[in-house]
Amino acid sequence: MVSKSGNEFLTNRAWFKDVVGGKEQVLCYTSALECLDLFCGYIREIEIDVYAKQKGEYENINYRIVNSFDEIEIVQFDNVLCTSFNQTVNDMLGSLNDIDPQPLLEALNEYYFDHDKNFDGLVIKPENQERFDSIKDWAIEYHYMG
């Protein structure tokens, strides 16, 4: 079964609230960036990324199964759980070869310019530092490309 799509709602947060709100699921990756208002989303978007303790019923939700949420930094919007920005950036850096980098670049660009043109305050895990260093200039230049 497929859940409702983002096109049926005025905002991504309204969509997330309807589909995953109140459930033991934590928005992650691109969906977390959308919930944090750091990525506007894709046109005709239908997929949601979540951490969950078990696979759910929807085919269009990417369930990343975890044993516990204890090691995940979580923020909450109404009844929707979402990974923190630091958590999301580190998660995406750790999977950089397997994800679309556009949402991450856009979010890092927003962060950079919202924080007086620096990445101070962003906590990059040591194992992700090299990947971060390899994309941070792209993130800074993101809006100037193409």
N, CA, C and O atoms as a GROMACS GRO file, in nm:
protein
  584
    1MET      N    1   0.084  -0.117   0.000
    1MET     CA    2   0.000   0.000   0.000
    1MET      C    3   0.089   0.124   0.000
    1MET      O    4   0.196   0.125   0.061
    2VAL      N    5   0.044   0.227  -0.069
    2VAL     CA    6   0.117   0.352  -0.078
    2VAL      C    7   0.047   0.457   0.007
    2VAL      O    8  -0.076   0.467   0.006
    3SER      N    9   0.125   0.535   0.081
    3SER     CA   10   0.067   0.642   0.163
    3SER      C   11   0.027   0.759   0.074
    3SER      O   12   0.050   0.758  -0.046
    4LYS      N   13  -0.032   0.859   0.134
    4LYS     CA   14  -0.062   0.982   0.062
    4LYS      C   15   0.069   1.044   0.014
    4LYS      O   16   0.175   1.014   0.069
    5SER      N   17   0.061   1.128  -0.088
    5SER     CA   18   0.181   1.193  -0.139
    5SER      C   19   0.187   1.338  -0.092
    5SER      O   20   0.088   1.393  -0.045
    6GLY      N   21   0.304   1.396  -0.106
    6GLY     CA   22   0.324   1.534  -0.065
    6GLY      C   23   0.238   1.632  -0.143
    6GLY      O   24   0.210   1.741  -0.093
    7ASN      N   25   0.197   1.597  -0.264
    7ASN     CA   26   0.116   1.686  -0.347
    7ASN      C   27  -0.023   1.713  -0.288
    7ASN      O   28  -0.090   1.808  -0.327
    8GLU      N   29  -0.065   1.629  -0.196
    8GLU     CA   30  -0.199   1.643  -0.139
    8GLU      C   31  -0.203   1.742  -0.022
    8GLU      O   32  -0.309   1.762   0.038
    9PHE      N   33  -0.089   1.804   0.011
    9PHE     CA   34  -0.080   1.891   0.128
    9PHE      C   35  -0.016   2.024   0.090
    9PHE      O   36   0.058   2.033  -0.008
   10LEU      N   37  -0.045   2.128   0.169
   10LEU     CA   38   0.014   2.259   0.144
   10LEU      C   39   0.160   2.265   0.185
   10LEU      O   40   0.238   2.339   0.124
   11THR      N   41   0.198   2.188   0.287
   11THR     CA   42   0.337   2.189   0.334
   11THR      C   43   0.384   2.046   0.356
   11THR      O   44   0.305   1.954   0.373
   12ASN      N   45   0.516   2.030   0.355
   12ASN     CA   46   0.574   1.899   0.384
   12ASN      C   47   0.543   1.857   0.528
   12ASN      O   48   0.515   1.740   0.554
   13ARG      N   49   0.548   1.953   0.620
   13ARG     CA   50   0.520   1.919   0.759
   13ARG      C   51   0.378   1.866   0.776
   13ARG      O   52   0.356   1.773   0.854
   14ALA      N   53   0.283   1.923   0.705
   14ALA     CA   54   0.144   1.873   0.712
   14ALA      C   55   0.137   1.730   0.658
   14ALA      O   56   0.066   1.646   0.714
   15TRP      N   57   0.210   1.703   0.552
   15TRP     CA   58   0.216   1.569   0.495
   15TRP      C   59   0.277   1.471   0.595
   15TRP      O   60   0.222   1.364   0.619
   16PHE      N   61   0.391   1.509   0.653
   16PHE     CA   62   0.457   1.421   0.749
   16PHE      C   63   0.368   1.397   0.871
   16PHE      O   64   0.360   1.285   0.922
   17LYS      N   65   0.302   1.502   0.917
   17LYS     CA   66   0.213   1.490   1.034
   17LYS      C   67   0.102   1.390   1.005
   17LYS      O   68   0.067   1.309   1.092
   18ASP      N   69   0.046   1.393   0.886
   18ASP     CA   70  -0.062   1.303   0.850
   18ASP      C   71  -0.014   1.158   0.836
   18ASP      O   72  -0.083   1.065   0.879
   19VAL      N   73   0.103   1.139   0.775
   19VAL     CA   74   0.148   1.004   0.743
   19VAL      C   75   0.225   0.938   0.856
   19VAL      O   76   0.203   0.820   0.885
   20VAL      N   77   0.317   1.010   0.922
   20VAL     CA   78   0.400   0.947   1.025
   20VAL      C   79   0.380   1.005   1.165
   20VAL      O   80   0.435   0.953   1.262
   21GLY      N   81   0.303   1.110   1.176
   21GLY     CA   82   0.280   1.172   1.306
   21GLY      C   83   0.223   1.077   1.409
   21GLY      O   84   0.131   1.000   1.380
   22GLY      N   85   0.278   1.082   1.529
   22GLY     CA   86   0.228   0.997   1.638
   22GLY      C   87   0.274   0.853   1.631
   22GLY      O   88   0.236   0.773   1.717
   23LYS      N   89   0.354   0.819   1.532
   23LYS     CA   90   0.403   0.681   1.519
   23LYS      C   91   0.546   0.675   1.571
   23LYS      O   92   0.613   0.777   1.583
   24GLU      N   93   0.592   0.555   1.600
   24GLU     CA   94   0.730   0.535   1.646
   24GLU      C   95   0.822   0.535   1.525
   24GLU      O   96   0.885   0.434   1.493
   25GLN      N   97   0.827   0.651   1.458
   25GLN     CA   98   0.911   0.669   1.341
   25GLN      C   99   0.973   0.807   1.350
   25GLN      O  100   0.909   0.903   1.394
   26VAL      N  101   1.098   0.818   1.307
   26VAL     CA  102   1.172   0.944   1.313
   26VAL      C  103   1.211   0.982   1.170
   26VAL      O  104   1.284   0.908   1.104
   27LEU      N  105   1.165   1.097   1.123
   27LEU     CA  106   1.205   1.143   0.991
   27LEU      C  107   1.356   1.155   0.985
   27LEU      O  108   1.419   1.200   1.081
   28CYS      N  109   1.415   1.115   0.876
   28CYS     CA  110   1.560   1.122   0.860
   28CYS      C  111   1.594   1.158   0.716
   28CYS      O  112   1.506   1.170   0.631
   29TYR      N  113   1.721   1.176   0.691
   29TYR     CA  114   1.774   1.207   0.559
   29TYR      C  115   1.696   1.322   0.495
   29TYR      O  116   1.671   1.423   0.561
   30THR      N  117   1.658   1.310   0.369
   30THR     CA  118   1.593   1.419   0.297
   30THR      C  119   1.464   1.463   0.365
   30THR      O  120   1.436   1.583   0.370
   31SER      N  121   1.387   1.370   0.417
   31SER     CA  122   1.262   1.406   0.484
   31SER      C  123   1.288   1.493   0.606
   31SER      O  124   1.210   1.584   0.635
   32ALA      N  125   1.395   1.465   0.678
   32ALA     CA  126   1.430   1.548   0.794
   32ALA      C  127   1.466   1.689   0.749
   32ALA      O  128   1.424   1.787   0.812
   33LEU      N  129   1.542   1.701   0.641
   33LEU     CA  130   1.578   1.834   0.592
   33LEU      C  131   1.454   1.912   0.549
   33LEU      O  132   1.446   2.033   0.569
   34GLU      N  133   1.358   1.843   0.492
   34GLU     CA  134   1.231   1.907   0.454
   34GLU      C  135   1.155   1.953   0.578
   34GLU      O  136   1.103   2.064   0.582
   35CYS      N  137   1.149   1.867   0.678
   35CYS     CA  138   1.078   1.901   0.802
   35CYS      C  139   1.146   2.019   0.873
   35CYS      O  140   1.080   2.102   0.934
   36LEU      N  141   1.278   2.025   0.864
   36LEU     CA  142   1.355   2.134   0.925
   36LEU      C  143   1.354   2.261   0.839
   36LEU      O  144   1.418   2.360   0.874
   37ASP      N  145   1.281   2.258   0.728
   37ASP     CA  146   1.271   2.370   0.633
   37ASP      C  147   1.407   2.411   0.575
   37ASP      O  148   1.433   2.529   0.552
   38LEU      N  149   1.493   2.311   0.551
   38LEU     CA  150   1.623   2.338   0.492
   38LEU      C  151   1.636   2.281   0.351
   38LEU      O  152   1.739   2.297   0.286
   39PHE      N  153   1.531   2.216   0.304
   39PHE     CA  154   1.522   2.167   0.167
   39PHE      C  155   1.376   2.172   0.128
   39PHE      O  156   1.289   2.125   0.202
   40CYS      N  157   1.348   2.230   0.012
   40CYS     CA  158   1.208   2.251  -0.027
   40CYS      C  159   1.140   2.125  -0.076
   40CYS      O  160   1.017   2.122  -0.086
   41GLY      N  161   1.214   2.022  -0.107
   41GLY     CA  162   1.155   1.896  -0.152
   41GLY      C  163   1.161   1.883  -0.303
   41GLY      O  164   1.208   1.972  -0.374
   42TYR      N  165   1.111   1.770  -0.350
   42TYR     CA  166   1.109   1.740  -0.492
   42TYR      C  167   0.968   1.762  -0.546
   42TYR      O  168   0.871   1.756  -0.472
   43ILE      N  169   0.958   1.786  -0.675
   43ILE     CA  170   0.828   1.797  -0.740
   43ILE      C  171   0.764   1.659  -0.743
   43ILE      O  172   0.830   1.559  -0.774
   44ARG      N  173   0.636   1.653  -0.710
   44ARG     CA  174   0.557   1.528  -0.709
   44ARG      C  175   0.620   1.422  -0.618
   44ARG      O  176   0.625   1.304  -0.652
   45GLU      N  177   0.665   1.466  -0.505
   45GLU     CA  178   0.732   1.376  -0.411
   45GLU      C  179   0.634   1.278  -0.348
   45GLU      O  180   0.523   1.313  -0.309
   46ILE      N  181   0.679   1.153  -0.338
   46ILE     CA  182   0.594   1.052  -0.275
   46ILE      C  183   0.667   0.972  -0.168
   46ILE      O  184   0.604   0.899  -0.092
   47GLU      N  185   0.800   0.984  -0.160
   47GLU     CA  186   0.877   0.902  -0.065
   47GLU      C  187   0.910   0.978   0.062
   47GLU      O  188   0.933   1.099   0.060
   48ILE      N  189   0.911   0.905   0.172
   48ILE     CA  190   0.946   0.958   0.303
   48ILE      C  191   1.055   0.867   0.360
   48ILE      O  192   1.047   0.745   0.348
   49ASP      N  193   1.156   0.927   0.423
   49ASP     CA  194   1.263   0.851   0.489
   49ASP      C  195   1.242   0.856   0.639
   49ASP      O  196   1.227   0.964   0.696
   50VAL      N  197   1.241   0.739   0.704
   50VAL     CA  198   1.226   0.735   0.848
   50VAL      C  199   1.318   0.630   0.910
   50VAL      O  200   1.354   0.531   0.847
   51TYR      N  201   1.354   0.655   1.036
   51TYR     CA  202   1.409   0.550   1.120
   51TYR      C  203   1.289   0.488   1.189
   51TYR      O  204   1.199   0.559   1.235
   52ALA      N  205   1.287   0.358   1.196
   52ALA     CA  206   1.177   0.287   1.261
   52ALA      C  207   1.232   0.160   1.326
   52ALA      O  208   1.336   0.108   1.286
   53LYS      N  209   1.160   0.113   1.426
   53LYS     CA  210   1.202  -0.010   1.494
   53LYS      C  211   1.154  -0.134   1.420
   53LYS      O  212   1.201  -0.246   1.444
   54GLN      N  213   1.059  -0.114   1.330
   54GLN     CA  214   1.011  -0.224   1.246
   54GLN      C  215   0.955  -0.167   1.116
   54GLN      O  216   0.914  -0.051   1.111
   55LYS      N  217   0.954  -0.248   1.013
   55LYS     CA  218   0.902  -0.205   0.883
   55LYS      C  219   0.753  -0.180   0.896
   55LYS      O  220   0.680  -0.256   0.961
   56GLY      N  221   0.708  -0.073   0.834
   56GLY     CA  222   0.567  -0.038   0.838
   56GLY      C  223   0.492  -0.085   0.714
   56GLY      O  224   0.542  -0.165   0.636
   57GLU      N  225   0.372  -0.034   0.700
   57GLU     CA  226   0.281  -0.081   0.596
   57GLU      C  227   0.297  -0.015   0.459
   57GLU      O  228   0.247  -0.067   0.360
   58TYR      N  229   0.365   0.099   0.453
   58TYR     CA  230   0.368   0.175   0.328
   58TYR      C  231   0.489   0.143   0.242
   58TYR      O  232   0.602   0.138   0.292
   59GLU      N  233   0.465   0.121   0.114
   59GLU     CA  234   0.571   0.090   0.019
   59GLU      C  235   0.656   0.212  -0.014
   59GLU      O  236   0.772   0.198  -0.053
   60ASN      N  237   0.600   0.331   0.000
   60ASN     CA  238   0.672   0.452  -0.038
   60ASN      C  239   0.740   0.520   0.081
   60ASN      O  240   0.779   0.637   0.072
   61ILE      N  241   0.755   0.448   0.190
   61ILE     CA  242   0.835   0.496   0.302
   61ILE      C  243   0.960   0.409   0.310
   61ILE      O  244   0.952   0.286   0.315
   62ASN      N  245   1.074   0.476   0.311
   62ASN     CA  246   1.202   0.406   0.326
   62ASN      C  247   1.226   0.386   0.475
   62ASN      O  248   1.270   0.479   0.544
   63TYR      N  249   1.198   0.268   0.524
   63TYR     CA  250   1.215   0.235   0.665
   63TYR      C  251   1.359   0.193   0.689
   63TYR      O  252   1.403   0.089   0.640
   64ARG      N  253   1.432   0.273   0.764
   64ARG     CA  254   1.569   0.240   0.804
   64ARG      C  255   1.558   0.183   0.946
   64ARG      O  256   1.542   0.258   1.043
   65ILE      N  257   1.567   0.053   0.956
   65ILE     CA  258   1.538  -0.016   1.081
   65ILE      C  259   1.654   0.001   1.180
   65ILE      O  260   1.770  -0.022   1.148
   66VAL      N  261   1.618   0.042   1.302
   66VAL     CA  262   1.711   0.057   1.413
   66VAL      C  263   1.654  -0.017   1.533
   66VAL      O  264   1.533  -0.036   1.543
   67ASN      N  265   1.741  -0.059   1.623
   67ASN     CA  266   1.696  -0.126   1.744
   67ASN      C  267   1.639  -0.029   1.846
   67ASN      O  268   1.548  -0.063   1.923
   68SER      N  269   1.694   0.093   1.844
   68SER     CA  270   1.656   0.193   1.945
   68SER      C  271   1.677   0.332   1.888
   68SER      O  272   1.756   0.352   1.795
   69PHE      N  273   1.606   0.428   1.943
   69PHE     CA  274   1.624   0.568   1.905
   69PHE      C  275   1.720   0.638   2.001
   69PHE      O  276   1.744   0.758   1.988
   70ASP      N  277   1.775   0.566   2.098
   70ASP     CA  278   1.858   0.625   2.204
   70ASP      C  279   1.981   0.699   2.152
   70ASP      O  280   2.021   0.799   2.211
   71GLU      N  281   2.041   0.653   2.043
   71GLU     CA  282   2.163   0.714   1.991
   71GLU      C  283   2.134   0.817   1.882
   71GLU      O  284   2.227   0.867   1.818
   72ILE      N  285   2.008   0.850   1.860
   72ILE     CA  286   1.968   0.943   1.755
   72ILE      C  287   1.924   1.075   1.819
   72ILE      O  288   1.840   1.076   1.908
   73GLU      N  289   1.982   1.186   1.772
   73GLU     CA  290   1.940   1.319   1.819
   73GLU      C  291   1.807   1.352   1.751
   73GLU      O  292   1.799   1.357   1.629
   74ILE      N  293   1.705   1.376   1.832
   74ILE     CA  294   1.570   1.395   1.780
   74ILE      C  295   1.514   1.530   1.824
   74ILE      O  296   1.532   1.572   1.938
   75VAL      N  297   1.445   1.595   1.730
   75VAL     CA  298   1.364   1.713   1.761
   75VAL      C  299   1.220   1.678   1.728
   75VAL      O  300   1.194   1.584   1.653
   76GLN      N  301   1.128   1.753   1.783
   76GLN     CA  302   0.986   1.722   1.762
   76GLN      C  303   0.911   1.845   1.715
   76GLN      O  304   0.929   1.954   1.769
   77PHE      N  305   0.826   1.827   1.615
   77PHE     CA  306   0.736   1.929   1.564
   77PHE      C  307   0.595   1.872   1.577
   77PHE      O  308   0.559   1.777   1.507
   78ASP      N  309   0.515   1.932   1.666
   78ASP     CA  310   0.383   1.875   1.697
   78ASP      C  311   0.403   1.729   1.736
   78ASP      O  312   0.473   1.700   1.833
   79ASN      N  313   0.343   1.637   1.661
   79ASN     CA  314   0.359   1.496   1.696
   79ASN      C  315   0.449   1.423   1.596
   79ASN      O  316   0.439   1.301   1.580
   80VAL      N  317   0.537   1.497   1.529
   80VAL     CA  318   0.629   1.439   1.432
   80VAL      C  319   0.770   1.443   1.488
   80VAL      O  320   0.819   1.549   1.528
   81LEU      N  321   0.836   1.328   1.491
   81LEU     CA  322   0.976   1.318   1.535
   81LEU      C  323   1.066   1.331   1.414
   81LEU      O  324   1.036   1.280   1.306
   82CYS      N  325   1.179   1.400   1.433
   82CYS     CA  326   1.269   1.430   1.323
   82CYS      C  327   1.412   1.431   1.376
   82CYS      O  328   1.436   1.475   1.489
   83THR      N  329   1.507   1.384   1.296
   83THR     CA  330   1.646   1.392   1.338
   83THR      C  331   1.688   1.539   1.341
   83THR      O  332   1.642   1.620   1.260
   84SER      N  333   1.778   1.572   1.434
   84SER     CA  334   1.831   1.709   1.442
   84SER      C  335   1.913   1.738   1.316
   84SER      O  336   1.947   1.647   1.240
   85PHE      N  337   1.944   1.865   1.295
   85PHE     CA  338   2.023   1.901   1.178
   85PHE      C  339   2.160   1.833   1.182
   85PHE      O  340   2.204   1.776   1.082
   86ASN      N  341   2.229   1.838   1.296
   86ASN     CA  342   2.360   1.772   1.306
   86ASN      C  343   2.350   1.623   1.277
   86ASN      O  344   2.432   1.568   1.204
   87GLN      N  345   2.249   1.559   1.333
   87GLN     CA  346   2.229   1.415   1.310
   87GLN      C  347   2.206   1.388   1.162
   87GLN      O  348   2.265   1.297   1.105
   88THR      N  349   2.120   1.469   1.101
   88THR     CA  350   2.085   1.450   0.960
   88THR      C  351   2.206   1.467   0.870
   88THR      O  352   2.230   1.386   0.780
   89VAL      N  353   2.284   1.572   0.894
   89VAL     CA  354   2.404   1.596   0.813
   89VAL      C  355   2.500   1.479   0.826
   89VAL      O  356   2.552   1.431   0.726
   90ASN      N  357   2.525   1.434   0.947
   90ASN     CA  358   2.617   1.322   0.966
   90ASN      C  359   2.564   1.193   0.905
   90ASN      O  360   2.640   1.116   0.847
   91ASP      N  361   2.435   1.169   0.918
   91ASP     CA  362   2.376   1.050   0.856
   91ASP      C  363   2.395   1.052   0.705
   91ASP      O  364   2.433   0.952   0.644
   92MET      N  365   2.368   1.169   0.646
   92MET     CA  366   2.378   1.180   0.500
   92MET      C  367   2.523   1.176   0.454
   92MET      O  368   2.553   1.118   0.349
   93LEU      N  369   2.614   1.236   0.529
   93LEU     CA  370   2.756   1.227   0.495
   93LEU      C  371   2.802   1.082   0.500
   93LEU      O  372   2.881   1.039   0.416
   94GLY      N  373   2.753   1.006   0.597
   94GLY     CA  374   2.790   0.866   0.609
   94GLY      C  375   2.740   0.780   0.494
   94GLY      O  376   2.792   0.671   0.469
   95SER      N  377   2.638   0.829   0.425
   95SER     CA  378   2.580   0.757   0.311
   95SER      C  379   2.597   0.832   0.180
   95SER      O  380   2.521   0.810   0.086
   96LEU      N  381   2.694   0.919   0.174
   96LEU     CA  382   2.708   1.012   0.061
   96LEU      C  383   2.710   0.944  -0.075
   96LEU      O  384   2.658   1.000  -0.172
   97ASN      N  385   2.767   0.826  -0.085
   97ASN     CA  386   2.773   0.756  -0.214
   97ASN      C  387   2.640   0.693  -0.253
   97ASN      O  388   2.623   0.649  -0.367
   98ASP      N  389   2.545   0.688  -0.160
   98ASP     CA  390   2.418   0.620  -0.186
   98ASP      C  391   2.297   0.713  -0.188
   98ASP      O  392   2.184   0.666  -0.199
   99ILE      N  393   2.320   0.844  -0.179
   99ILE     CA  394   2.209   0.939  -0.172
   99ILE      C  395   2.221   1.043  -0.283
   99ILE      O  396   2.326   1.058  -0.345
  100ASP      N  397   2.112   1.114  -0.306
  100ASP     CA  398   2.115   1.232  -0.392
  100ASP      C  399   2.173   1.344  -0.306
  100ASP      O  400   2.113   1.377  -0.203
  101PRO      N  401   2.287   1.402  -0.343
  101PRO     CA  402   2.348   1.504  -0.259
  101PRO      C  403   2.278   1.641  -0.263
  101PRO      O  404   2.307   1.726  -0.180
  102GLN      N  405   2.188   1.663  -0.358
  102GLN     CA  406   2.125   1.794  -0.372
  102GLN      C  407   2.061   1.844  -0.243
  102GLN      O  408   2.088   1.958  -0.205
  103PRO      N  409   1.979   1.765  -0.173
  103PRO     CA  410   1.920   1.816  -0.049
  103PRO      C  411   2.024   1.854   0.055
  103PRO      O  412   2.009   1.955   0.124
  104LEU      N  413   2.130   1.775   0.068
  104LEU     CA  414   2.235   1.804   0.164
  104LEU      C  415   2.308   1.932   0.127
  104LEU      O  416   2.335   2.015   0.214
  105LEU      N  417   2.342   1.950   0.000
  105LEU     CA  418   2.410   2.071  -0.044
  105LEU      C  419   2.325   2.194  -0.019
  105LEU      O  420   2.374   2.297   0.027
  106GLU      N  421   2.196   2.184  -0.050
  106GLU     CA  422   2.105   2.297  -0.029
  106GLU      C  423   2.095   2.332   0.120
  106GLU      O  424   2.099   2.449   0.157
  107ALA      N  425   2.083   2.230   0.202
  107ALA     CA  426   2.070   2.254   0.347
  107ALA      C  427   2.199   2.314   0.404
  107ALA      O  428   2.193   2.405   0.486
  108LEU      N  429   2.314   2.263   0.362
  108LEU     CA  430   2.441   2.319   0.410
  108LEU      C  431   2.458   2.462   0.362
  108LEU      O  432   2.511   2.545   0.436
  109ASN      N  433   2.414   2.493   0.242
  109ASN     CA  434   2.419   2.629   0.191
  109ASN      C  435   2.334   2.722   0.278
  109ASN      O  436   2.378   2.830   0.314
  110GLU      N  437   2.212   2.679   0.310
  110GLU     CA  438   2.124   2.758   0.396
  110GLU      C  439   2.190   2.782   0.532
  110GLU      O  440   2.190   2.894   0.584
  111TYR      N  441   2.245   2.676   0.589
  111TYR     CA  442   2.311   2.687   0.719
  111TYR      C  443   2.426   2.786   0.712
  111TYR      O  444   2.439   2.873   0.799
  112TYR      N  445   2.509   2.773   0.611
  112TYR     CA  446   2.628   2.858   0.595
  112TYR      C  447   2.590   3.006   0.592
  112TYR      O  448   2.649   3.087   0.664
  113PHE      N  449   2.493   3.041   0.511
  113PHE     CA  450   2.457   3.182   0.499
  113PHE      C  451   2.373   3.231   0.617
  113PHE      O  452   2.376   3.350   0.649
  114ASP      N  453   2.300   3.143   0.682
  114ASP     CA  454   2.225   3.180   0.803
  114ASP      C  455   2.316   3.199   0.923
  114ASP      O  456   2.276   3.259   1.023
  115HIS      N  457   2.440   3.148   0.916
  115HIS     CA  458   2.535   3.156   1.026
  115HIS      C  459   2.657   3.241   0.988
  115HIS      O  460   2.771   3.202   1.013
  116ASP      N  461   2.629   3.356   0.928
  116ASP     CA  462   2.734   3.454   0.894
  116ASP      C  463   2.849   3.395   0.813
  116ASP      O  464   2.966   3.420   0.841
  117LYS      N  465   2.814   3.317   0.715
  117LYS     CA  466   2.910   3.258   0.621
  117LYS      C  467   3.015   3.172   0.689
  117LYS      O  468   3.135   3.185   0.663
  118ASN      N  469   2.968   3.083   0.775
  118ASN     CA  470   3.058   2.983   0.833
  118ASN      C  471   2.977   2.861   0.876
  118ASN      O  472   2.854   2.864   0.880
  119PHE      N  473   3.048   2.757   0.907
  119PHE     CA  474   2.985   2.633   0.952
  119PHE      C  475   3.002   2.613   1.103
  119PHE      O  476   2.986   2.502   1.154
  120ASP      N  477   3.036   2.722   1.175
  120ASP     CA  478   3.050   2.712   1.320
  120ASP      C  479   2.920   2.661   1.379
  120ASP      O  480   2.811   2.700   1.337
  121GLY      N  481   2.932   2.575   1.476
  121GLY     CA  482   2.814   2.518   1.541
  121GLY      C  483   2.772   2.385   1.481
  121GLY      O  484   2.701   2.308   1.546
  122LEU      N  485   2.814   2.357   1.360
  122LEU     CA  486   2.785   2.229   1.298
  122LEU      C  487   2.888   2.128   1.350
  122LEU      O  488   3.008   2.150   1.339
  123VAL      N  489   2.840   2.019   1.404
  123VAL     CA  490   2.929   1.918   1.463
  123VAL      C  491   2.938   1.799   1.368
  123VAL      O  492   2.844   1.721   1.353
  124ILE      N  493   3.052   1.789   1.304
  124ILE     CA  494   3.077   1.679   1.209
  124ILE      C  495   3.155   1.570   1.281
  124ILE      O  496   3.258   1.596   1.342
  125LYS      N  497   3.105   1.448   1.274
  125LYS     CA  498   3.174   1.336   1.336
  125LYS      C  499   3.308   1.313   1.265
  125LYS      O  500   3.318   1.334   1.144
  126PRO      N  501   3.410   1.272   1.339
  126PRO     CA  502   3.544   1.251   1.278
  126PRO      C  503   3.540   1.161   1.155
  126PRO      O  504   3.612   1.186   1.058
  127GLU      N  505   3.459   1.057   1.158
  127GLU     CA  506   3.454   0.965   1.042
  127GLU      C  507   3.390   1.028   0.919
  127GLU      O  508   3.401   0.974   0.809
  128ASN      N  509   3.323   1.143   0.936
  128ASN     CA  510   3.258   1.211   0.823
  128ASN      C  511   3.333   1.338   0.779
  128ASN      O  512   3.294   1.401   0.681
  129GLN      N  513   3.439   1.375   0.851
  129GLN     CA  514   3.507   1.502   0.824
  129GLN      C  515   3.562   1.511   0.682
  129GLN      O  516   3.546   1.613   0.616
  130GLU      N  517   3.624   1.406   0.635
  130GLU     CA  518   3.681   1.407   0.500
  130GLU      C  519   3.571   1.425   0.395
  130GLU      O  520   3.589   1.501   0.299
  131ARG      N  521   3.458   1.357   0.412
  131ARG     CA  522   3.347   1.373   0.317
  131ARG      C  523   3.292   1.516   0.322
  131ARG      O  524   3.263   1.576   0.219
  132PHE      N  525   3.278   1.570   0.444
  132PHE     CA  526   3.231   1.707   0.458
  132PHE      C  527   3.325   1.804   0.388
  132PHE      O  528   3.281   1.891   0.313
  133ASP      N  529   3.455   1.788   0.411
  133ASP     CA  530   3.553   1.875   0.348
  133ASP      C  531   3.546   1.867   0.195
  133ASP      O  532   3.574   1.965   0.126
  134SER      N  533   3.509   1.750   0.143
  134SER     CA  534   3.504   1.733  -0.002
  134SER      C  535   3.382   1.800  -0.065
  134SER      O  536   3.381   1.824  -0.186
  135ILE      N  537   3.279   1.832   0.013
  135ILE     CA  538   3.158   1.892  -0.045
  135ILE      C  539   3.127   2.032   0.006
  135ILE      O  540   3.039   2.099  -0.049
  136LYS      N  541   3.196   2.078   0.109
  136LYS     CA  542   3.156   2.206   0.168
  136LYS      C  543   3.168   2.323   0.071
  136LYS      O  544   3.086   2.414   0.076
  137ASP      N  545   3.268   2.323  -0.016
  137ASP     CA  546   3.279   2.431  -0.115
  137ASP      C  547   3.164   2.426  -0.214
  137ASP      O  548   3.114   2.530  -0.257
  138TRP      N  549   3.121   2.306  -0.252
  138TRP     CA  550   3.004   2.293  -0.340
  138TRP      C  551   2.880   2.349  -0.270
  138TRP      O  552   2.797   2.416  -0.332
  139ALA      N  553   2.869   2.320  -0.141
  139ALA     CA  554   2.754   2.370  -0.065
  139ALA      C  555   2.753   2.522  -0.060
  139ALA      O  556   2.648   2.585  -0.075
  140ILE      N  557   2.868   2.582  -0.040
  140ILE     CA  558   2.877   2.728  -0.035
  140ILE      C  559   2.837   2.788  -0.170
  140ILE      O  560   2.768   2.890  -0.174
  141GLU      N  561   2.879   2.727  -0.277
  141GLU     CA  562   2.852   2.776  -0.412
  141GLU      C  563   2.718   2.728  -0.467
  141GLU      O  564   2.683   2.763  -0.580
  142TYR      N  565   2.643   2.652  -0.393
  142TYR     CA  566   2.523   2.583  -0.441
  142TYR      C  567   2.431   2.672  -0.525
  142TYR      O  568   2.396   2.633  -0.636
  143HIS      N  569   2.392   2.788  -0.476
  143HIS     CA  570   2.296   2.872  -0.548
  143HIS      C  571   2.356   2.942  -0.669
  143HIS      O  572   2.282   2.997  -0.750
  144TYR      N  573   2.487   2.939  -0.681
  144TYR     CA  574   2.552   3.005  -0.793
  144TYR      C  575   2.576   2.911  -0.909
  144TYR      O  576   2.619   2.954  -1.016
  145MET      N  577   2.548   2.782  -0.889
  145MET     CA  578   2.571   2.683  -0.994
  145MET      C  579   2.459   2.689  -1.097
  145MET      O  580   2.344   2.719  -1.065
  146GLY      N  581   2.495   2.660  -1.221
  146GLY     CA  582   2.400   2.644  -1.329
  146GLY      C  583   2.307   2.755  -1.340
  146GLY      O  584   2.220   2.755  -1.427
   0.00000   0.00000   0.00000
